Amino acid sequence: MVVKLYVMDFSPPVRACLMACEIFNVPYERVELDLDKREHHTPEYLEKNPMHTIPVMEDGDLILRDSHAIMAYLSDTYAKDDSWYPKDVKKRALVNEKLFFNAFVVFSRLRVVTVYYLLEKGRKAIEQEWLDNIEEAIGFVEQFLSRTKFIALDHVTIADIAVLSHLSSVEPILPIDPKKLDWLVFDE
């Protein structure tokens, strides 16, 4: 069976799910949504996801509406081992902690910039407070990396995919010292 992913490439959560599909060799079908045409507000899409967010994943009768849940499911279902999303309770808790960090710190701070700046027509400048908040989130990432080789553990996990997809979106609005991104280069 082929997994169906409803996507829009501009979205960091979508890119995280697409990376997971590629890493775990998931057979999937991309269903592109055009936000300008409000395809994420059609009755058919709202039936799948009343929150009208992207991405959405369908695998048979299972529908998931959150990128972190999607990556966890894909890892548990398709990854060759559990290193990406460990079954060990303590290791998984550390990965989950960083997934929640990504959702509630990194994503929320980047979302302010993308929604209110990039998508809002006519805005002339990015608020310094927004940039400061993003810098603070990057500082938290640096603190995590001072304790472990990767975001959650000493090997790459789905938390790294999640944070990578968001931090890779920062560069156009806030240049990041390349040395701060060294951990993003991984071969698996």
C-alpha positions as CSV (number, residue, x, y, z in Angstrom):
1,M,0.0,0.0,0.0
2,V,1.2,3.5,-0.8
3,V,1.1,6.3,1.8
4,K,-0.6,9.4,0.6
5,L,0.9,12.8,1.8
6,Y,-0.9,16.1,1.3
7,V,1.8,18.6,0.9
8,M,3.0,22.1,0.1
9,D,6.8,22.5,-0.2
10,F,6.9,25.9,1.5
11,S,6.0,24.2,4.8
12,P,8.9,23.0,7.1
13,P,6.6,20.3,8.6
14,V,5.9,19.0,5.1
15,R,9.6,19.0,4.3
16,A,10.3,17.0,7.5
17,C,7.7,14.4,6.5
18,L,9.1,14.2,2.9
19,M,12.7,13.7,4.3
20,A,11.4,10.9,6.6
21,C,9.7,9.2,3.6
22,E,13.0,9.3,1.6
23,I,15.2,8.2,4.6
24,F,12.9,5.3,5.4
25,N,12.2,4.3,1.8
26,V,8.4,4.8,2.2
27,P,6.4,4.3,-0.9
28,Y,4.3,7.5,-1.1
29,E,2.1,9.6,-3.3
30,R,2.4,13.4,-3.1
31,V,-0.9,15.3,-3.3
32,E,0.1,19.0,-3.8
33,L,-2.2,21.5,-2.3
34,D,-2.4,25.1,-3.5
35,L,-3.0,27.4,-0.6
36,D,-3.7,30.4,-2.9
37,K,-6.7,28.4,-4.2
38,R,-7.5,27.4,-0.6
39,E,-7.4,23.8,-1.4
40,H,-6.8,23.1,2.3
41,H,-10.3,24.5,2.9
42,T,-12.3,22.3,0.5
43,P,-15.0,20.1,2.1
44,E,-13.0,17.0,1.0
45,Y,-9.9,18.1,2.7
46,L,-11.7,19.4,5.8
47,E,-13.2,15.9,6.1
48,K,-9.7,14.6,6.5
49,N,-8.4,17.5,8.6
50,P,-10.9,20.0,10.1
51,M,-7.9,22.0,11.3
52,H,-7.0,22.6,7.6
53,T,-3.3,22.3,8.3
54,I,-0.6,20.7,6.2
55,P,0.8,18.0,6.1
56,V,-1.8,15.2,6.3
57,M,-0.9,11.6,5.9
58,E,-3.2,8.7,4.9
59,D,-2.2,5.1,5.2
60,G,-5.2,3.0,4.5
61,D,-7.8,4.0,7.1
62,L,-5.3,5.9,9.3
63,I,-5.2,9.7,9.0
64,L,-2.5,11.7,10.8
65,R,-2.5,15.5,10.9
66,D,0.7,16.4,12.6
67,S,4.2,16.1,11.1
68,H,5.8,14.8,14.4
69,A,3.1,12.1,14.6
70,I,3.6,11.3,10.9
71,M,7.4,11.0,11.3
72,A,7.0,8.8,14.4
73,Y,4.6,6.5,12.6
74,L,6.8,6.3,9.5
75,S,9.8,5.5,11.6
76,D,8.0,2.8,13.6
77,T,6.5,1.3,10.4
78,Y,9.2,1.7,7.8
79,A,12.6,2.3,9.3
80,K,15.1,-0.6,9.2
81,D,15.7,-0.3,13.0
82,D,14.5,1.8,15.9
83,S,17.5,4.2,16.0
84,W,15.4,7.1,14.5
85,Y,12.7,6.8,17.1
86,P,13.9,4.5,19.8
87,K,11.7,1.9,21.5
88,D,13.7,2.4,24.8
89,V,11.4,4.5,26.9
90,K,14.0,6.9,28.2
91,K,15.6,7.5,24.8
92,R,12.1,7.9,23.2
93,A,11.3,10.4,25.9
94,L,14.3,12.5,25.0
95,V,13.3,12.4,21.3
96,N,9.7,13.3,22.2
97,E,11.0,16.2,24.3
98,K,12.9,17.6,21.3
99,L,9.9,17.1,19.0
100,F,7.8,19.1,21.5
101,F,10.6,21.7,21.6
102,N,10.4,21.9,17.8
103,A,6.6,22.3,17.8
104,F,6.3,24.8,20.6
105,V,9.5,26.8,20.4
106,V,11.1,26.6,17.0
107,F,8.0,26.3,14.9
108,S,5.9,28.8,16.8
109,R,8.7,31.4,16.6
110,L,9.3,30.9,12.9
111,R,5.5,30.8,12.2
112,V,5.2,34.4,13.4
113,V,7.7,35.5,10.8
114,T,6.3,33.5,7.9
115,V,2.6,34.2,8.6
116,Y,2.9,37.8,9.6
117,Y,5.8,38.9,7.4
118,L,6.1,36.7,4.3
119,L,2.4,36.0,3.8
120,E,1.1,39.4,4.8
121,K,1.2,41.7,1.9
122,G,2.7,45.2,2.4
123,R,4.7,44.5,5.6
124,K,8.0,46.4,5.2
125,A,10.2,45.0,8.0
126,I,10.6,42.0,10.3
127,E,10.1,43.0,14.0
128,Q,13.4,42.8,15.9
129,E,11.6,40.9,18.7
130,W,10.8,38.1,16.2
131,L,14.4,37.8,15.2
132,D,15.5,37.8,18.8
133,N,13.0,35.0,19.6
134,I,14.4,32.9,16.7
135,E,18.0,33.6,17.8
136,E,17.0,32.4,21.3
137,A,15.6,29.2,19.9
138,I,18.9,28.6,18.0
139,G,20.7,29.2,21.3
140,F,18.6,26.5,22.9
141,V,19.6,24.1,20.0
142,E,23.3,25.0,20.7
143,Q,22.8,24.1,24.3
144,F,21.3,20.7,23.4
145,L,24.2,20.1,21.1
146,S,26.7,20.9,23.8
147,R,25.4,17.8,25.7
148,T,24.8,15.3,22.8
149,K,26.1,15.0,19.3
150,F,22.6,15.5,17.8
151,I,19.5,17.2,19.1
152,A,18.2,14.4,21.4
153,L,20.8,11.7,21.4
154,D,24.3,10.9,20.2
155,H,22.9,9.7,16.9
156,V,20.5,11.2,14.5
157,T,16.7,10.8,15.2
158,I,13.4,12.1,13.8
159,A,13.9,15.1,16.2
160,D,16.9,16.2,14.0
161,I,14.8,15.9,10.9
162,A,12.1,18.1,12.5
163,V,14.5,20.8,13.7
164,L,16.5,20.7,10.5
165,S,13.4,21.3,8.4
166,H,12.6,24.5,10.4
167,L,16.1,25.9,10.8
168,S,16.8,25.5,7.1
169,S,13.9,28.0,6.6
170,V,15.6,30.7,8.8
171,E,18.5,31.5,6.4
172,P,16.6,33.9,4.1
173,I,15.5,36.1,7.0
174,L,18.3,35.5,9.5
175,P,21.7,34.4,8.4
176,I,23.1,31.7,10.7
177,D,26.8,31.0,11.3
178,P,27.5,27.8,9.3
179,K,29.4,26.4,12.4
180,K,26.1,26.4,14.2
181,L,24.7,24.1,11.6
182,D,27.5,21.5,11.5
183,W,25.3,18.9,13.3
184,L,22.8,19.1,10.4
185,V,25.2,17.3,8.1
186,F,24.6,13.6,8.7
187,D,24.8,10.4,6.6
188,E,22.4,7.6,7.4
